[in-house]
Each structure stands twice: as structure tokens, then as C-alpha cells.
Amino acid sequence: MILLIMQMKVPAEKRLELSQAITGLLGPIRTAEGCLRCDFFHSIEDEQFLCLLEEWDNRKNLEKHMDSNFFRVLRGAMHLLEKPCEIISYRSLQRTGIEEICHPVMSKCIEPCNHEER
């Protein structure tokens, strides 16, 4: 299992626009092959901080999602952000003997873009 966390800070005047764009993508993402969960949150302390949380069954399906039109639309919406979106992803804990190991899959920032792939 892979957990993908997208942390975003949006200017107050763009919050509704970005929230509507992301909310419109939740259904198609949730029904994508391998998607176990897709939820959208805002911070309790500051509603300008948003978080998209996705859970995927394996890396192949996550990569397929990240190459999808839905993810391109999401990247296009990043031009509304105050600063680049931070994406952090993790694999589930695996037991190896008495140790538990958490492997980061990737951690990167997505620069705001105008519907272009970078």
C-alpha cells in the first residue's frame, strides 16, 4: 500500500476555486484502478492549508494515476497556489524480524504550472 499526501497553501481568494477543482476530481480518482482511498481536507487552524490524501494498492497504479489526465488537471490547478505543492508518499510498514521499516517512495514539490507537463 502507498500513501500519497499532497500539501497545498492557497490564497484565501482562490480557495473556493481550487477546492471546487479538486472536489470535481475525487470521484474519478476514487474509481481509478488501485485507488483505495482519496480524501480532501483543510487545516483546522488555517483553511488556506489544504491536503489531498490518496491511498494506492501498489506503485504501478500510483504511477499510472500520476500519468493520467486527472492528475494533469490537478497539476494545472496548482497555478492557484501560494507556493509549490509538496507531495510526500510512503509505503506501508513492513515487518522484517523485529524491525519495522517505513520506506519513502518519493518526496517532491510540484511547481505551479499552466497545464504543462514538467
Secondary structure, DSSP 8 states (H G I E B T S, - for coil): -EEEEEEEE--GGGHHHHHHHHHHHHHHHHTSTTEEEEEEEE-SS-TTEEEEEEEES-HHHHHHHHTSHHHHHHHHGGGG-SS-EEEEEEE--EEETTEEE--EEEEEEE---SS---
